[in-house]
Amino acid sequence: MEMLFDGSLFILILALALWVVAVRDTFSAVIGYAIYGLLLSLVWVRLHAIDAALTEAAIGGGLSGILLISAAVRLRPTEAAAQARYPRLSIRIGAALLCATLTAALVAVILSLPETPNSLAPQVLEQMPSTGLGNPVTAVLLAFRSADTLLEAIVLMLALIAVWSLTPNHLWGNRPGQQTKSDPNGILTYLARLLPPIGIVIAVYILWVGADLPGGKFQAGTLLAAMALLLLMAGLIKLPPTSQRWLRLALLTGTAVFLIIGFAGIPLTGAFLAYPEGFAKPLIIIIEFASMVSIAVTLALLVAGIAEQEEQT
């Protein structure tokens, strides 16, 4: 039964990927891509990588889908003209050859892997008691390679700065995203009133158990961002102007707390991002909570996009 399930999942994912590439309708391609991300999360579950599955479901099937749907709506007026044009045969053949070459290279790499892979898992498990954590993924991300995790948070911030840099000068400081109006009795409004309280509770739970079980700041922050965007699409809230000081402080909170705790390790332990003995777990939880807030705000603003001209009421 396991082989039948895995084989069926493989065929379904491959067929869906081909369909997303081949379909001409943008909205249909976006929906297929979101479903593709959800199916990939099942693949990670089958590989026993629950943390990766949660992230894939939240990003690949959630926020990326919302972002692409928004782009598809914006491109709708130009879609008919785009569908009327086909790339030249030479371009299509070149793209197909490039994809085939990349696929063959990936297959060759996978087949050349040793039967007994090199792994640092034994060393991680050996050192985990010193952190007080039960989740090896959290231990790796925030104890053994915390510098990489810090840089990833900074990259996320730089991505938002890059998006904001596209804002026209006369709109700088306005509210990001398009203003939306929905039927107050419609299904979207109903879901926007029903789901956010549940989503907030689940996000807090995912953050809290992330120290010992699959979960953590990124999955929790992504869920909070999705709840905020649901309220935004239903027209129940407006995102604050980008000029608000508290908004910018929320964006910086995660990185600032990470750096403060990291630099505090120099006089206390003699190393940057090293935790005093017996205090690793509470300090990591503090970093996780602050980072969850910043990740939620950053992702919501990234999907919302640049500041828009506000409608006069």
Backbone hydrogen bonds in HBPLUS format (Angstrom, degrees):
<---DONOR---> <-ACCEPTOR-->    atom                        ^
c    i                          cat <-CA-CA->   ^        H-A-AA   ^      H-
h    n   atom  resd res      DA  || num        DHA   H-A  angle D-A-AA Bond
n    s   type  num  typ     dist DA aas  dist angle  dist       angle   num
A0005-PHE N   A0001-MET O   2.88 MM   4  6.09 158.1  1.93 147.7 153.4     1
A0006-ASP N   A0002-GLU O   2.85 MM   4  6.06 171.0  1.86 155.3 158.0     2
A0007-GLY N   A0003-MET O   2.85 MM   4  5.87 159.2  1.89 144.3 150.7     3
A0008-SER N   A0004-LEU O   2.95 MM   4  6.03 158.4  1.99 143.9 150.0     4
A0009-LEU N   A0005-PHE O   2.87 MM   4  6.06 158.3  1.91 151.1 157.4     5
A0010-PHE N   A0006-ASP O   2.92 MM   4  6.11 156.0  1.98 146.5 152.8     6
A0011-ILE N   A0007-GLY O   3.02 MM   4  6.26 166.4  2.04 150.5 153.5     7
A0012-LEU N   A0008-SER O   2.93 MM   4  6.07 160.9  1.96 148.6 154.3     8
A0013-ILE N   A0009-LEU O   2.95 MM   4  6.09 163.3  1.97 150.3 154.5     9
A0014-LEU N   A0010-PHE O   2.96 MM   4  6.14 166.2  1.98 153.1 157.1    10
A0015-ALA N   A0011-ILE O   2.89 MM   4  6.02 165.0  1.91 150.9 155.3    11
A0016-LEU N   A0012-LEU O   2.89 MM   4  6.01 156.6  1.95 146.1 153.0    12
A0017-ALA N   A0013-ILE O   2.88 MM   4  6.05 156.0  1.94 148.4 154.9    13
A0018-LEU N   A0014-LEU O   3.04 MM   4  6.30 161.9  2.08 150.3 154.6    14
A0019-TRP N   A0015-ALA O   2.94 MM   4  6.15 152.6  2.02 143.1 151.3    15
A0020-VAL N   A0016-LEU O   2.88 MM   4  6.11 157.6  1.93 151.3 156.5    16
A0021-VAL N   A0017-ALA O   3.15 MM   4  6.39 154.5  2.22 146.0 152.2    17
A0022-ALA N   A0018-LEU O   2.96 MM   4  6.12 152.5  2.04 145.7 153.7    18
A0023-VAL N   A0019-TRP O   2.83 MM   4  5.75 156.5  1.88 156.8 160.1    19
A0029-ALA N   A0025-ASP O   3.06 MM   4  6.31 154.8  2.13 149.2 156.6    20
A0030-VAL N   A0026-THR O   2.94 MM   4  6.24 153.3  2.01 152.4 159.8    21
A0031-ILE N   A0027-PHE O   3.03 MM   4  6.32 163.3  2.06 152.9 156.3    22
A0032-GLY N   A0028-SER O   2.96 MM   4  6.16 159.4  2.01 146.9 153.0    23
A0033-TYR N   A0029-ALA O   2.86 MM   4  6.08 147.0  1.97 142.6 152.0    24
A0034-ALA N   A0030-VAL O   2.98 MM   4  6.29 155.5  2.04 151.6 157.4    25
A0035-ILE N   A0031-ILE O   3.04 MM   4  6.34 159.6  2.08 149.9 155.2    26
A0036-TYR N   A0032-GLY O   2.85 MM   4  6.03 148.8  1.95 141.8 151.5    27
A0037-GLY N   A0033-TYR O   2.98 MM   4  6.33 148.3  2.09 146.4 153.5    28
A0038-LEU N   A0034-ALA O   3.16 MM   4  6.53 152.3  2.24 144.2 151.3    29
A0039-LEU N   A0035-ILE O   2.93 MM   4  6.24 155.2  1.99 152.5 159.3    30
A0040-LEU N   A0036-TYR O   2.97 MM   4  6.24 150.3  2.06 145.1 153.4    31
A0041-SER N   A0037-GLY O   3.12 MM   4  6.43 141.2  2.28 139.1 149.0    32
A0042-LEU N   A0039-LEU O   3.02 MM   3  5.15 126.8  2.31  97.5 111.3    33
A0043-VAL N   A0039-LEU O   3.20 MM   4  6.67 142.0  2.35 139.5 150.1    34
A0043-VAL N   A0040-LEU O   2.98 MM   3  4.89 119.0  2.36  91.7 107.6    35
A0044-TRP N   A0040-LEU O   3.05 MM   4  6.48 153.4  2.12 151.3 157.2    36
A0045-VAL N   A0041-SER O   3.03 MM   4  6.33 146.1  2.15 139.5 149.1    37
A0046-ARG N   A0042-LEU O   2.94 MM   4  6.26 155.9  2.00 147.4 153.1    38
A0047-LEU N   A0043-VAL O   3.01 MM   4  6.33 132.4  2.24 139.0 152.5    39
A0049-ALA N   A0044-TRP O   2.85 MM   5  5.18 166.7  1.87 161.0 156.5    40
A0048-HIS N   A0045-VAL O   2.90 MM   3  4.93 157.1  1.95 108.0 112.7    41
A0053-ALA N   A0049-ALA O   2.96 MM   4  6.24 148.4  2.06 146.0 156.1    42
A0054-LEU N   A0050-ILE O   2.90 MM   4  6.17 158.5  1.94 155.9 159.8    43
A0055-THR N   A0051-ASP O   3.09 MM   4  6.34 160.1  2.13 147.0 152.4    44
A0056-GLU N   A0052-ALA O   2.87 MM   4  6.02 161.1  1.91 148.8 154.1    45
A0057-ALA N   A0053-ALA O   2.95 MM   4  6.10 160.4  1.99 148.8 153.9    46
A0058-ALA N   A0054-LEU O   3.01 MM   4  6.16 155.5  2.07 144.2 151.0    47
A0059-ILE N   A0055-THR O   2.82 MM   4  5.92 168.5  1.83 156.9 160.2    48
A0060-GLY N   A0056-GLU O   2.71 MM   4  4.94 120.5  2.06 121.9 139.8    49
A0061-GLY N   A0056-GLU O   3.19 MM   5  6.76 140.2  2.36 148.6 158.3    50
A0063-LEU N   A0058-ALA O   2.94 MM   5  6.47 154.3  2.01 159.4 157.9    51
A0064-SER N   A0059-ILE O   2.90 MM   5  5.61 158.4  1.95 150.7 156.7    52
A0066-ILE N   A0062-GLY O   3.01 MM   4  6.37 156.0  2.07 153.7 160.9    53
A0067-LEU N   A0063-LEU O   2.89 MM   4  6.12 163.2  1.92 153.6 158.1    54
A0068-LEU N   A0064-SER O   2.92 MM   4  6.10 163.0  1.95 150.5 154.7    55
A0069-ILE N   A0065-GLY O   2.87 MM   4  6.00 152.2  1.95 146.4 154.5    56
A0070-SER N   A0066-ILE O   3.02 MM   4  6.23 159.3  2.07 148.1 153.2    57
A0071-ALA N   A0067-LEU O   3.02 MM   4  6.34 152.9  2.10 142.8 150.6    58
A0072-ALA N   A0068-LEU O   2.79 MM   4  6.03 153.6  1.86 146.2 153.7    59
A0073-VAL N   A0069-ILE O   2.94 MM   4  6.22 154.0  2.01 149.9 156.2    60
A0074-ARG N   A0070-SER O   3.08 MM   4  6.36 155.7  2.14 145.1 151.5    61
A0075-LEU N   A0071-ALA O   2.94 MM   4  6.17 146.1  2.06 146.1 155.7    62
A0076-ARG N   A0073-VAL O   3.35 MM   3  5.19 155.8  2.41  96.9 104.0    63
A0078-THR N   A0075-LEU O   3.00 MM   3  5.54 139.5  2.16 116.5 127.5    64
A0079-GLU N   A0076-ARG O   3.22 MM   3  5.11 160.6  2.26 104.3 110.2    65
A0082-ALA N   A0078-THR O   3.17 MM   4  6.38 153.7  2.24 146.3 154.0    66
A0083-GLN N   A0079-GLU O   2.87 MM   4  6.08 154.6  1.94 155.0 161.1    67
A0084-ALA N   A0080-ALA O   3.23 MM   4  6.41 134.6  2.45 138.0 148.9    68
A0085-ARG N   A0082-ALA O   3.23 MM   3  5.51 152.5  2.31 104.2 111.9    69
A0091-ILE N   A0088-ARG O   3.07 MM   3  5.32 122.6  2.41 101.3 115.3    70
A0092-ARG N   A0088-ARG O   3.10 MM   4  6.49 158.6  2.15 153.4 159.4    71
A0093-ILE N   A0089-LEU O   2.89 MM   4  6.12 160.7  1.93 153.9 159.2    72
A0094-GLY N   A0090-SER O   2.93 MM   4  6.02 157.1  1.98 141.4 148.2    73
A0095-ALA N   A0091-ILE O   2.90 MM   4  6.09 157.6  1.95 148.2 154.1    74
A0096-ALA N   A0092-ARG O   2.98 MM   4  6.15 157.0  2.03 144.5 150.9    75
A0097-LEU N   A0093-ILE O   2.92 MM   4  6.15 159.2  1.96 150.7 156.1    76
A0098-LEU N   A0094-GLY O   2.93 MM   4  6.12 155.2  2.00 146.2 153.2    77
A0099-CYS N   A0095-ALA O   2.97 MM   4  6.20 161.5  2.01 149.4 153.9    78
A0100-ALA N   A0096-ALA O   2.92 MM   4  6.11 159.3  1.96 147.7 153.9    79
A0101-THR N   A0097-LEU O   2.87 MM   4  6.04 154.8  1.94 146.4 153.2    80
A0102-LEU N   A0098-LEU O   2.97 MM   4  6.18 162.2  2.00 150.1 154.7    81
A0103-THR N   A0099-CYS O   2.91 MM   4  6.10 160.0  1.95 149.2 155.0    82
A0104-ALA N   A0100-ALA O   2.92 MM   4  6.09 161.5  1.95 146.7 151.9    83
A0105-ALA N   A0101-THR O   2.93 MM   4  6.14 154.2  1.99 147.0 154.2    84
A0106-LEU N   A0102-LEU O   2.97 MM   4  6.24 158.4  2.02 150.2 155.4    85
A0107-VAL N   A0103-THR O   2.94 MM   4  6.20 160.5  1.98 152.7 158.2    86
A0108-ALA N   A0104-ALA O   2.91 MM   4  6.11 157.8  1.96 147.0 153.1    87
A0109-VAL N   A0105-ALA O   2.97 MM   4  6.21 154.3  2.03 147.3 154.0    88
A0110-ILE N   A0106-LEU O   2.98 MM   4  6.21 163.3  2.01 151.2 155.3    89
A0111-LEU N   A0107-VAL O   2.93 MM   4  6.13 162.5  1.96 152.8 157.5    90
A0112-SER N   A0108-ALA O   3.04 MM   4  6.10 133.3  2.26 137.5 149.1    91
A0112-SER N   A0109-VAL O   3.23 MM   3  5.17 131.4  2.48  92.5 105.4    92
A0113-LEU N   A0110-ILE O   3.30 MM   3  5.47 162.2  2.33 104.8 110.1    93
A0124-VAL N   A0120-LEU O   2.98 MM   4  6.29 154.3  2.05 154.6 162.9    94
A0125-LEU N   A0121-ALA O   2.92 MM   4  6.13 170.9  1.93 161.8 162.9    95
A0126-GLU N   A0122-PRO O   2.96 MM   4  6.09 144.4  2.09 140.2 150.3    96
A0127-GLN N   A0123-GLN O   3.12 MM   4  6.30 145.4  2.25 141.7 149.1    97
A0127-GLN N   A0124-VAL O   3.15 MM   3  5.31 124.5  2.47  98.9 112.2    98
A0128-MET N   A0124-VAL O   2.96 MM   4  6.01 125.9  2.26 147.7 162.5    99
A0130-SER N   A0127-GLN O   3.15 MM   3  5.83 144.6  2.28 118.5 126.9   100
A0131-THR N   A0128-MET O   2.87 MM   3  5.37 151.4  1.95 118.2 127.0   101
A0134-GLY N   A0211-ALA O   2.95 MM  77  6.13 148.1  2.05 133.3 142.3   102
A0135-ASN N   A0211-ALA O   3.03 MM  76  5.60 149.0  2.13 133.1 124.5   103
A0139-ALA N   A0135-ASN O   3.07 MM   4  6.35 158.5  2.12 152.7 159.5   104
A0140-VAL N   A0136-PRO O   2.90 MM   4  6.09 156.1  1.96 146.2 151.5   105
A0141-LEU N   A0137-VAL O   2.95 MM   4  6.16 168.3  1.96 153.7 157.0   106
A0142-LEU N   A0138-THR O   2.94 MM   4  5.88 157.5  2.00 150.4 155.1   107
A0143-ALA N   A0139-ALA O   2.87 MM   4  5.16 128.6  2.14 134.6 141.4   108
A0144-PHE N   A0139-ALA O   3.09 MM   5  6.49 151.6  2.17 147.1 155.1   109
A0145-ARG N   A0140-VAL O   2.78 MM   5  5.70 134.0  1.99 156.7 162.4   110
A0148-ASP N   A0145-ARG O   3.15 MM   3  5.64 126.1  2.45 108.3 119.7   111
A0149-THR N   A0145-ARG O   3.40 MM   4  6.83 156.3  2.46 144.8 151.2   112
A0150-LEU N   A0146-SER O   2.91 MM   4  6.15 154.6  1.97 150.2 156.8   113
A0151-LEU N   A0147-ALA O   3.02 MM   4  6.29 159.0  2.07 148.2 153.3   114
A0152-GLU N   A0148-ASP O   2.93 MM   4  6.24 147.0  2.04 146.0 155.6   115
A0153-ALA N   A0149-THR O   3.11 MM   4  6.43 150.0  2.21 145.0 152.0   116
A0154-ILE N   A0150-LEU O   3.12 MM   4  6.47 150.9  2.20 145.2 153.4   117
A0155-VAL N   A0151-LEU O   2.87 MM   4  6.16 152.8  1.94 148.3 155.8   118
A0156-LEU N   A0152-GLU O   3.04 MM   4  6.29 153.7  2.11 145.3 151.5   119
A0157-MET N   A0153-ALA O   3.16 MM   4  6.46 151.1  2.25 140.8 148.2   120
A0158-LEU N   A0154-ILE O   2.91 MM   4  6.24 153.9  1.98 148.7 156.3   121
A0159-ALA N   A0155-VAL O   2.91 MM   4  6.19 145.5  2.03 146.9 156.1   122
A0160-LEU N   A0156-LEU O   3.26 MM   4  6.61 152.2  2.34 143.1 148.9   123
A0161-ILE N   A0157-MET O   3.03 MM   4  6.39 156.7  2.08 149.1 156.0   124
A0162-ALA N   A0158-LEU O   2.91 MM   4  6.15 151.2  1.99 144.9 152.5   125
A0163-VAL N   A0159-ALA O   3.07 MM   4  6.41 150.6  2.16 144.3 151.6   126
A0164-TRP N   A0160-LEU O   2.88 MM   4  6.16 168.9  1.90 156.8 159.5   127
A0165-SER N   A0161-ILE O   2.92 MM   4  6.06 137.9  2.10 141.8 153.1   128
A0166-LEU N   A0163-VAL O   3.06 MM   3  5.65 160.7  2.10 115.9 121.9   129
A0167-THR N   A0164-TRP O   3.01 MM   3  5.49 166.3  2.03 118.2 121.6   130
A0171-LEU N   A0168-PRO O   2.99 MM   3  5.47 154.1  2.06 114.3 122.5   131
A0172-TRP N   A0169-ASN O   3.28 MM   3  5.33 165.5  2.31 105.5 109.8   132
A0174-ASN N   A0171-LEU O   3.06 MM   3  5.67 161.0  2.10 143.3 142.5   133
A0242-THR N   A0174-ASN O   3.17 MM  68  6.03 166.4  2.19 134.4 131.6   134
A0308-GLU N   A0175-ARG O   3.13 MM 133  6.42 157.8  2.18 162.9 156.1   135
A0177-GLY N   A0306-ILE O   3.07 MM 129  6.14 159.3  2.11 144.6 142.6   136
A0186-GLY N   A0183-ASP O   2.87 MM   3  4.88 167.6  1.89 113.9 116.6   137
A0190-TYR N   A0186-GLY O   3.09 MM   4  6.35 154.0  2.16 143.8 151.7   138
A0191-LEU N   A0187-ILE O   2.89 MM   4  6.13 161.8  1.92 152.3 156.1   139
A0192-ALA N   A0188-LEU O   2.88 MM   4  6.06 151.6  1.97 144.7 153.4   140
A0193-ARG N   A0189-THR O   3.04 MM   4  6.26 133.2  2.26 140.8 151.5   141
A0193-ARG N   A0190-TYR O   3.23 MM   3  5.29 135.2  2.44  95.3 107.1   142
A0194-LEU N   A0190-TYR O   2.99 MM   4  6.18 139.6  2.16 141.4 153.3   143
A0195-LEU N   A0191-LEU O   2.86 MM   4  5.70 175.4  1.87 154.8 156.2   144
A0198-ILE N   A0195-LEU O   2.99 MM   3  5.30 113.8  2.44 110.8 127.0   145
A0199-GLY N   A0195-LEU O   2.78 MM   4  5.94 162.2  1.81 160.7 166.6   146
A0200-ILE N   A0196-PRO O   2.86 MM   4  5.99 155.9  1.92 157.7 162.0   147
A0201-VAL N   A0197-PRO O   3.21 MM   4  6.43 163.3  2.24 144.6 148.4   148
A0202-ILE N   A0198-ILE O   3.00 MM   4  6.25 162.8  2.03 153.1 158.0   149
A0203-ALA N   A0199-GLY O   2.85 MM   4  5.99 155.2  1.91 145.2 152.6   150
A0204-VAL N   A0200-ILE O   2.98 MM   4  6.23 163.2  2.01 153.1 156.4   151
A0205-TYR N   A0201-VAL O   3.00 MM   4  6.21 155.2  2.07 144.8 152.2   152
A0206-ILE N   A0202-ILE O   2.80 MM   4  6.04 161.9  1.83 153.7 158.5   153
A0207-LEU N   A0203-ALA O   2.95 MM   4  6.18 156.1  2.01 148.2 154.6   154
A0208-TRP N   A0204-VAL O   2.94 MM   4  6.12 163.7  1.97 148.5 153.0   155
A0209-VAL N   A0205-TYR O   2.93 MM   4  6.11 170.9  1.94 161.2 162.6   156
A0210-GLY N   A0207-LEU O   3.24 MM   3  5.19 141.7  2.39  95.4 106.4   157
A0212-ASP N   A0209-VAL O   2.96 MM   3  5.64 148.1  2.07 120.0 128.0   158
A0213-LEU N   A0209-VAL O   2.62 MM   4  5.39 156.5  1.68 167.6 171.3   159
A0220-ALA N   A0216-GLY O   3.10 MM   4  6.20 161.8  2.14 150.9 156.7   160
A0221-GLY N   A0217-LYS O   2.76 MM   4  5.80 162.1  1.79 148.6 154.4   161
A0222-THR N   A0218-PHE O   2.92 MM   4  6.00 155.8  1.98 145.0 151.6   162
A0223-LEU N   A0219-GLN O   3.10 MM   4  6.29 154.3  2.17 142.3 148.8   163
A0224-LEU N   A0220-ALA O   3.03 MM   4  6.34 159.0  2.08 151.6 156.9   164
A0225-ALA N   A0221-GLY O   2.95 MM   4  6.17 157.0  2.00 147.1 153.5   165
A0226-ALA N   A0222-THR O   2.93 MM   4  6.19 153.1  2.01 146.1 153.4   166
A0227-MET N   A0223-LEU O   3.04 MM   4  6.34 151.9  2.12 147.2 154.2   167
A0228-ALA N   A0224-LEU O   3.04 MM   4  6.34 156.9  2.09 149.5 155.4   168
A0229-LEU N   A0225-ALA O   2.94 MM   4  6.20 157.1  1.99 150.1 156.4   169
A0230-LEU N   A0226-ALA O   2.93 MM   4  6.12 145.4  2.05 142.8 152.2   170
A0231-LEU N   A0227-MET O   3.12 MM   4  6.42 158.5  2.17 146.8 151.4   171
A0232-LEU N   A0228-ALA O   2.95 MM   4  6.22 148.6  2.05 141.8 151.4   172
A0233-MET N   A0229-LEU O   2.84 MM   4  6.05 161.7  1.87 150.8 154.3   173
A0234-ALA N   A0230-LEU O   3.08 MM   4  6.24 143.6  2.21 141.3 151.0   174
A0236-LEU N   A0231-LEU O   3.01 MM   5  5.35 148.6  2.11 165.2 161.7   175
A0235-GLY N   A0232-LEU O   3.01 MM   3  5.11 154.6  2.07 103.4 111.5   176
A0244-GLN N   A0241-PRO O   3.09 MM   3  5.74 171.0  2.10 121.0 123.6   177
A0248-ARG N   A0244-GLN O   3.34 MM   4  6.70 156.1  2.40 146.5 152.0   178
A0249-LEU N   A0245-ARG O   2.94 MM   4  6.24 149.9  2.03 149.6 158.9   179
A0250-ALA N   A0246-TRP O   2.96 MM   4  6.15 148.8  2.06 139.3 147.2   180
A0251-LEU N   A0247-LEU O   3.06 MM   4  6.41 145.8  2.19 141.4 150.6   181
A0252-LEU N   A0248-ARG O   3.14 MM   4  6.37 142.6  2.29 139.2 148.3   182
A0253-THR N   A0249-LEU O   2.92 MM   4  5.93 123.9  2.25 143.8 158.0   183
A0256-ALA N   A0252-LEU O   2.83 MM   4  5.85 162.7  1.86 162.5 168.5   184
A0257-VAL N   A0253-THR O   2.89 MM   4  6.02 169.8  1.90 160.0 161.9   185
A0258-PHE N   A0254-GLY O   3.02 MM   4  6.13 159.3  2.06 145.7 152.2   186
A0259-LEU N   A0255-THR O   2.93 MM   4  6.13 160.2  1.96 149.5 154.2   187
A0260-ILE N   A0256-ALA O   2.88 MM   4  6.10 160.8  1.91 152.1 157.8   188
A0261-ILE N   A0257-VAL O   3.02 MM   4  6.16 172.5  2.02 154.2 155.7   189
A0262-GLY N   A0258-PHE O   2.88 MM   4  5.98 148.7  1.98 140.4 150.6   190
A0263-PHE N   A0259-LEU O   2.79 MM   4  5.97 166.8  1.81 156.6 158.1   191
A0264-ALA N   A0260-ILE O   2.95 MM   4  6.06 143.8  2.08 140.4 151.1   192
A0265-GLY N   A0262-GLY O   3.16 MM   3  5.39 142.0  2.31  99.5 110.0   193
A0273-LEU N   A0262-GLY O   3.03 MM  11  3.81 168.9  2.04 110.8 114.4   194
A0266-ILE N   A0263-PHE O   3.13 MM   3  5.54 152.8  2.21 108.1 115.4   195
A0268-LEU N   A0264-ALA O   3.38 MM   4  6.43 154.4  2.45 144.1 151.4   196
A0269-THR N   A0265-GLY O   2.78 MM   4  5.27 157.0  1.83 135.3 141.7   197
A0270-GLY N   A0265-GLY O   3.08 MM   5  6.40 121.4  2.44 143.8 153.9   198
A0270-GLY N   A0266-ILE O   2.86 MM   4  4.37 130.0  2.11 114.3 126.3   199
A0279-PHE N   A0276-PRO O   3.04 MM   3  5.52 163.6  2.06 136.6 138.4   200
A0283-LEU N   A0279-PHE O   3.17 MM   4  6.15 159.7  2.21 149.4 155.6   201
A0284-ILE N   A0280-ALA O   2.90 MM   4  6.04 154.6  1.97 152.4 160.0   202
A0285-ILE N   A0281-LYS O   2.96 MM   4  6.18 156.0  2.02 154.1 160.4   203
A0286-ILE N   A0282-PRO O   3.04 MM   4  6.27 151.5  2.12 142.5 149.9   204
A0287-ILE N   A0283-LEU O   3.01 MM   4  6.32 159.0  2.06 147.1 152.4   205
A0288-GLU N   A0284-ILE O   2.85 MM   4  6.07 157.8  1.90 148.4 155.0   206
A0289-PHE N   A0285-ILE O   2.92 MM   4  6.14 160.3  1.96 150.4 154.5   207
A0290-ALA N   A0286-ILE O   3.06 MM   4  6.27 174.1  2.06 155.5 157.0   208
A0291-SER N   A0287-ILE O   2.86 MM   4  5.92 158.7  1.90 150.0 156.9   209
A0292-MET N   A0288-GLU O   2.86 MM   4  5.99 146.6  1.97 143.7 152.7   210
A0293-VAL N   A0289-PHE O   3.29 MM   4  6.64 156.4  2.35 149.5 153.4   211
A0294-SER N   A0290-ALA O   3.26 MM   4  6.58 167.0  2.27 149.6 152.3   212
A0295-ILE N   A0291-SER O   2.79 MM   4  5.91 163.8  1.82 155.8 160.6   213
A0296-ALA N   A0292-MET O   2.95 MM   4  6.04 161.6  1.98 148.3 153.2   214
A0297-VAL N   A0293-VAL O   3.09 MM   4  6.33 168.2  2.10 154.1 156.7   215
A0298-THR N   A0294-SER O   2.85 MM   4  5.92 164.5  1.87 151.0 156.2   216
A0299-LEU N   A0295-ILE O   2.91 MM   4  5.94 170.7  1.92 151.7 154.5   217
A0300-ALA N   A0296-ALA O   3.10 MM   4  6.15 161.3  2.14 144.7 150.4   218
A0301-LEU N   A0297-VAL O   3.03 MM   4  6.17 159.7  2.08 148.4 153.9   219
A0302-LEU N   A0298-THR O   2.83 MM   4  6.03 149.3  1.92 148.0 157.5   220
A0303-VAL N   A0299-LEU O   3.04 MM   4  6.23 162.3  2.07 151.2 154.2   221
A0304-ALA N   A0300-ALA O   2.98 MM   4  6.14 153.0  2.05 141.9 150.3   222
A0305-GLY N   A0301-LEU O   3.02 MM   4  6.15 148.2  2.12 143.3 149.8   223
